[in-house]
Amino acid sequence: MQGFITVMDALKLKLRAKDQLHPLLAELMTGYTRFKASSEWEGRPKILHWYVASHGLGLEVPLPDSFLTLTCCGWTGCAG
């Protein structure tokens, strides 16, 4: 849960650079894989998508707001 809150705080602070967000997403994914039921969590595919997609971007490319808008767990629009 701490990793999720950290990512949410980063988004609220409007951090958009890959080098700012990618490590936080990696830490979040690592934390979730420690729990047996993590594959059942409905937000996991979206976070995994963000992680993989951001991995392919260059450091100088900011992640667009539309890419970062959260729609899981009823937190729609937290990135804006």
Residue frames as qw, qx, qy, qz and C-alpha x, y, z in Angstrom:
[[0.000, 0.884, 0.468, 0.000, 0.00, 0.00, 0.00],
 [0.343, -0.735, 0.089, 0.578, 2.87, 2.35, 0.73],
 [0.376, -0.068, 0.584, 0.716, 4.13, 2.06, -2.85],
 [0.133, 0.657, 0.658, 0.342, 0.69, 2.96, -4.22],
 [0.205, -0.913, -0.255, 0.245, 0.51, 6.03, -2.00],
 [0.421, -0.503, 0.319, 0.684, 4.00, 7.07, -3.10],
 [0.288, 0.244, 0.660, 0.650, 2.99, 6.82, -6.78],
 [0.022, -0.818, -0.559, -0.131, -0.22, 8.74, -6.09],
 [0.315, -0.822, -0.056, 0.472, 1.72, 11.49, -4.32],
 [0.399, -0.230, 0.488, 0.742, 4.15, 11.72, -7.23],
 [0.180, 0.499, 0.677, 0.510, 1.26, 12.10, -9.68],
 [0.162, -0.892, -0.412, 0.091, -0.41, 14.75, -7.52],
 [0.359, -0.708, 0.165, 0.585, 2.89, 16.63, -7.49],
 [0.611, 0.761, -0.007, -0.217, 2.75, 16.46, -11.30],
 [0.346, -0.509, 0.717, 0.328, 5.93, 14.42, -11.69],
 [0.794, 0.509, 0.087, -0.322, 5.93, 13.27, -15.31],
 [0.290, 0.687, -0.653, -0.132, 9.50, 12.36, -16.25],
 [0.894, 0.063, -0.437, -0.079, 10.34, 8.71, -16.79],
 [0.498, 0.262, -0.632, 0.533, 13.31, 8.90, -14.43],
 [0.293, -0.287, 0.423, -0.808, 10.96, 10.17, -11.70],
 [0.781, -0.060, 0.116, -0.611, 8.10, 7.70, -12.14],
 [0.775, 0.251, -0.566, -0.127, 9.63, 4.50, -13.49],
 [0.271, 0.238, -0.811, 0.461, 11.49, 3.63, -10.24],
 [0.431, -0.072, 0.476, -0.763, 8.30, 4.24, -8.23],
 [0.831, 0.160, -0.169, -0.505, 6.28, 1.99, -10.53],
 [0.612, 0.294, -0.726, 0.108, 8.99, -0.68, -10.31],
 [0.015, -0.189, 0.748, -0.635, 8.89, -0.52, -6.52],
 [0.645, 0.029, 0.219, -0.732, 5.10, -0.73, -6.58],
 [0.831, 0.217, -0.415, -0.302, 5.14, -3.81, -8.81],
 [0.412, 0.284, -0.796, 0.341, 7.79, -5.45, -6.64],
 [0.277, -0.142, 0.600, -0.737, 5.70, -4.83, -3.55],
 [0.768, 0.097, 0.043, -0.631, 2.57, -6.31, -5.09],
 [0.729, 0.271, -0.616, -0.129, 4.32, -9.46, -6.26],
 [0.064, 0.287, -0.816, 0.497, 5.13, -10.27, -2.64],
 [0.554, 0.044, 0.498, -0.666, 1.44, -10.95, -1.95],
 [0.319, 0.083, 0.930, 0.162, -0.09, -14.22, -3.11],
 [0.326, 0.672, 0.657, -0.107, -3.39, -12.65, -4.18],
 [0.066, -0.578, 0.157, 0.798, -1.76, -9.74, -6.04],
 [0.070, 0.016, 0.762, 0.644, -2.67, -11.21, -9.43],
 [0.023, -0.599, -0.799, -0.045, -6.34, -10.94, -8.45],
 [0.079, -0.628, -0.238, 0.737, -6.20, -7.20, -7.77],
 [0.507, 0.726, 0.460, 0.068, -8.08, -5.36, -10.52],
 [0.093, 0.971, -0.133, -0.175, -5.62, -2.44, -10.76],
 [0.652, -0.416, 0.518, 0.366, -2.55, -4.61, -11.30],
 [0.657, 0.406, 0.487, 0.408, -2.87, -4.86, -15.13],
 [0.192, 0.957, 0.125, 0.181, -3.04, -1.07, -15.47],
 [0.388, -0.842, 0.343, 0.147, 0.03, -0.52, -13.29],
 [0.729, -0.118, 0.564, 0.370, 1.88, -3.26, -15.16],
 [0.527, 0.697, 0.369, 0.317, 0.94, -1.55, -18.45],
 [0.043, -0.994, 0.090, -0.041, 2.25, 1.81, -17.18],
 [0.595, -0.606, 0.466, 0.249, 5.48, 0.18, -16.05],
 [0.707, 0.144, 0.564, 0.403, 6.11, -1.62, -19.34],
 [0.391, 0.825, 0.302, 0.274, 5.08, 1.35, -21.51],
 [0.170, -0.970, 0.169, 0.033, 7.19, 3.82, -19.53],
 [0.726, -0.374, 0.459, 0.350, 10.17, 1.48, -19.79],
 [0.651, 0.380, 0.474, 0.455, 10.18, 1.95, -23.56],
 [0.149, 0.968, 0.149, 0.136, 10.23, 5.76, -23.44],
 [0.548, 0.396, -0.259, 0.689, 13.32, 7.92, -23.50],
 [0.398, -0.396, -0.492, 0.665, 14.30, 9.83, -20.37],
 [0.044, -0.109, 0.050, 0.992, 13.52, 13.16, -22.02],
 [0.327, -0.324, -0.619, -0.636, 9.94, 12.17, -22.92],
 [0.309, -0.102, 0.552, -0.768, 7.42, 13.20, -20.25],
 [0.039, 0.310, 0.949, 0.039, 4.57, 10.80, -19.68],
 [0.220, -0.344, -0.322, -0.854, 1.31, 12.36, -20.90],
 [0.401, -0.127, 0.482, -0.769, -1.51, 13.04, -18.42],
 [0.821, 0.084, -0.182, -0.534, -3.83, 10.70, -20.33],
 [0.656, 0.236, -0.708, 0.116, -1.33, 7.89, -19.80],
 [0.212, 0.147, -0.723, 0.641, -1.23, 8.53, -16.06],
 [0.542, -0.276, 0.039, -0.792, -4.91, 9.04, -15.30],
 [0.071, -0.073, 0.955, -0.280, -5.89, 6.49, -12.70],
 [0.619, -0.125, -0.317, -0.708, -9.12, 4.63, -13.31],
 [0.603, -0.131, -0.782, 0.092, -8.71, 1.80, -10.82],
 [0.372, -0.318, -0.673, 0.554, -10.10, 1.72, -7.29],
 [0.060, -0.873, -0.484, -0.012, -12.39, 4.71, -7.93],
 [0.401, -0.614, 0.047, 0.678, -9.47, 7.17, -8.10],
 [0.512, 0.597, 0.429, 0.444, -10.33, 8.51, -11.56],
 [0.159, 0.902, 0.104, 0.387, -8.68, 11.82, -12.30],
 [0.652, -0.699, -0.011, 0.292, -6.10, 11.85, -9.52],
 [0.669, -0.014, 0.238, 0.704, -3.31, 12.61, -11.96],
 [0.255, 0.654, 0.357, 0.616, -4.90, 15.82, -13.21]]
